[in-house]
Amino acid sequence: MRVPSQYDSFETEVLKSDKPVLLEFRAEWSGPSKSLAPLLDEVAREYGERLTVASLDIESDS
């Protein structure tokens, strides 16, 4: 499962994670972000027990 990271939970979800983290910095308007979404979902399903897949919206205020 992909974890939606926000700035207030970044430390616990990313910096203090007990597993490696694949972090996507994304924006809603970004074509590459939209293109990567299905691939990152697949990676999260396949490697979810060994890896945390998270996305951080770079334009979010929270």
MDAnalysis code that builds the backbone (N, CA, C; Angstrom):
import MDAnalysis as mda
import numpy as np

u = mda.Universe.empty(186, n_residues=62, atom_resindex=np.repeat(np.arange(62), 3), trajectory=True)
u.add_TopologyAttr("name", ["N", "CA", "C"] * 62)
u.add_TopologyAttr("resid", np.arange(1, 63))
u.add_TopologyAttr("resname", ["MET", "ARG", "VAL", "PRO", "SER", "GLN", "TYR", "ASP", "SER", "PHE", "GLU", "THR", "GLU", "VAL", "LEU", "LYS", "SER", "ASP", "LYS", "PRO", "VAL", "LEU", "LEU", "GLU", "PHE", "ARG", "ALA", "GLU", "TRP", "SER", "GLY", "PRO", "SER", "LYS", "SER", "LEU", "ALA", "PRO", "LEU", "LEU", "ASP", "GLU", "VAL", "ALA", "ARG", "GLU", "TYR", "GLY", "GLU", "ARG", "LEU", "THR", "VAL", "ALA", "SER", "LEU", "ASP", "ILE", "GLU", "SER", "ASP", "SER"])
u.atoms.positions = np.array([
    [0.843, -1.176, 0.000],
    [0.000, 0.000, 0.000],
    [0.888, 1.240, 0.000],
    [0.521, 2.201, -0.809],
    [1.259, 3.464, -0.834],
    [0.807, 4.332, 0.323],
    [1.755, 4.969, 0.948],
    [1.487, 5.841, 2.087],
    [1.510, 7.290, 1.613],
    [0.405, 8.018, 1.772],
    [0.447, 9.432, 1.406],
    [1.139, 10.227, 2.507],
    [2.338, 10.656, 2.254],
    [3.094, 11.401, 3.259],
    [2.739, 12.878, 3.189],
    [2.619, 13.487, 4.320],
    [2.453, 14.931, 4.401],
    [3.560, 15.442, 5.306],
    [3.741, 16.719, 5.300],
    [4.859, 17.280, 6.046],
    [4.796, 16.957, 7.539],
    [3.609, 16.895, 8.116],
    [3.496, 16.636, 9.554],
    [3.818, 15.191, 9.927],
    [3.727, 14.262, 8.988],
    [4.032, 12.863, 9.287],
    [5.318, 12.390, 8.598],
    [6.031, 13.281, 7.955],
    [7.235, 12.933, 7.212],
    [8.279, 12.260, 8.104],
    [8.467, 12.783, 9.280],
    [9.493, 12.223, 10.167],
    [9.185, 10.780, 10.535],
    [7.955, 10.478, 10.925],
    [7.629, 9.120, 11.341],
    [7.518, 8.163, 10.163],
    [6.955, 8.598, 9.050],
    [6.744, 7.707, 7.905],
    [8.002, 7.494, 7.074],
    [8.878, 8.496, 7.049],
    [10.052, 8.410, 6.176],
    [11.347, 8.334, 6.972],
    [11.627, 9.337, 7.758],
    [12.913, 9.399, 8.451],
    [13.092, 8.320, 9.508],
    [12.022, 7.949, 10.189],
    [12.124, 6.939, 11.248],
    [11.537, 5.590, 10.849],
    [11.353, 5.375, 9.577],
    [10.796, 4.110, 9.098],
    [11.755, 2.973, 9.400],
    [11.210, 1.816, 9.738],
    [12.050, 0.651, 10.001],
    [12.388, -0.107, 8.717],
    [11.831, 0.350, 7.581],
    [12.093, -0.250, 6.273],
    [12.644, 0.826, 5.334],
    [13.299, 0.415, 4.252],
    [13.688, 1.399, 3.244],
    [12.443, 2.095, 2.691],
    [12.602, 3.330, 2.253],
    [11.469, 4.117, 1.756],
    [11.757, 4.584, 0.339],
    [10.802, 4.336, -0.549],
    [10.825, 4.908, -1.889],
    [9.859, 6.086, -1.848],
    [10.388, 7.281, -1.937],
    [9.577, 8.489, -1.778],
    [9.468, 9.218, -3.100],
    [8.237, 9.447, -3.524],
    [7.961, 10.200, -4.742],
    [7.571, 11.618, -4.342],
    [8.262, 12.596, -4.883],
    [7.859, 13.988, -4.718],
    [7.001, 14.304, -5.934],
    [5.725, 14.624, -5.718],
    [4.790, 14.762, -6.835],
    [4.031, 16.079, -6.775],
    [3.377, 16.375, -7.896],
    [2.460, 17.508, -7.994],
    [1.272, 17.044, -8.830],
    [0.088, 17.514, -8.505],
    [-1.120, 17.091, -9.212],
    [-1.052, 17.384, -10.704],
    [-0.424, 18.460, -11.092],
    [-0.362, 18.872, -12.494],
    [0.738, 18.164, -13.281],
    [1.610, 17.430, -12.608],
    [2.789, 16.841, -13.241],
    [2.462, 15.584, -14.045],
    [2.768, 15.636, -15.326],
    [2.572, 14.473, -16.187],
    [3.392, 13.274, -15.743],
    [4.687, 13.450, -15.442],
    [5.472, 12.309, -14.967],
    [4.927, 11.698, -13.666],
    [4.414, 12.530, -12.779],
    [3.826, 12.000, -11.540],
    [2.623, 11.119, -11.857],
    [1.790, 11.575, -12.779],
    [0.616, 10.784, -13.169],
    [1.033, 9.490, -13.854],
    [2.084, 9.549, -14.642],
    [2.562, 8.357, -15.345],
    [3.167, 7.338, -14.392],
    [3.830, 7.814, -13.348],
    [4.481, 6.916, -12.394],
    [3.510, 6.264, -11.410],
    [2.355, 6.855, -11.212],
    [1.424, 6.366, -10.186],
    [1.113, 4.872, -10.303],
    [0.724, 4.358, -11.480],
    [0.435, 2.917, -11.562],
    [1.661, 2.048, -11.267],
    [2.823, 2.482, -11.704],
    [4.041, 1.724, -11.447],
    [4.369, 1.694, -9.959],
    [4.234, 2.839, -9.296],
    [4.510, 2.887, -7.861],
    [3.492, 2.069, -7.073],
    [2.241, 2.038, -7.529],
    [1.240, 1.181, -6.886],
    [1.629, -0.289, -7.005],
    [2.120, -0.673, -8.165],
    [2.555, -2.053, -8.375],
    [3.761, -2.395, -7.500],
    [4.715, -1.489, -7.420],
    [5.886, -1.703, -6.563],
    [5.441, -1.854, -5.110],
    [4.504, -1.022, -4.677],
    [4.005, -1.095, -3.300],
    [3.334, -2.437, -3.025],
    [2.553, -2.931, -3.986],
    [1.893, -4.230, -3.804],
    [2.919, -5.360, -3.756],
    [3.881, -5.308, -4.645],
    [4.837, -6.402, -4.754],
    [5.878, -6.418, -3.632],
    [6.320, -5.249, -3.190],
    [7.398, -5.166, -2.209],
    [6.970, -4.544, -0.887],
    [5.668, -4.448, -0.660],
    [5.134, -3.758, 0.508],
    [5.615, -4.252, 1.853],
    [5.989, -5.512, 1.948],
    [6.474, -6.035, 3.227],
    [7.922, -5.638, 3.497],
    [8.658, -5.307, 2.431],
    [10.080, -4.981, 2.575],
    [10.392, -3.511, 2.337],
    [9.426, -2.771, 1.809],
    [9.679, -1.413, 1.352],
    [8.427, -0.560, 1.568],
    [8.617, 0.653, 2.027],
    [7.508, 1.598, 2.131],
    [7.551, 2.500, 0.910],
    [6.439, 2.594, 0.209],
    [6.332, 3.492, -0.939],
    [5.440, 4.649, -0.517],
    [5.980, 5.854, -0.586],
    [5.248, 7.035, -0.128],
    [5.302, 8.119, -1.193],
    [4.281, 8.977, -1.179],
    [4.212, 10.116, -2.092],
    [4.043, 11.374, -1.272],
    [4.772, 12.399, -1.661],
    [4.690, 13.685, -0.976],
    [4.307, 14.743, -1.997],
    [3.150, 15.372, -1.796],
    [2.689, 16.444, -2.683],
    [3.483, 17.701, -2.356],
    [4.312, 18.139, -3.284],
    [5.206, 19.264, -3.026],
    [4.481, 20.603, -2.965],
    [3.237, 20.632, -3.399],
    [2.495, 21.894, -3.386],
    [1.475, 21.951, -2.262],
    [1.426, 20.937, -1.437],
    [0.496, 20.923, -0.318],
    [1.012, 21.787, 0.813],
    [0.103, 22.467, 1.490],
    [0.494, 23.312, 2.629],
    [0.632, 22.538, 3.911],
    [0.145, 21.298, 3.935],
    [0.189, 20.549, 5.196],
    [1.278, 19.520, 5.207],
])
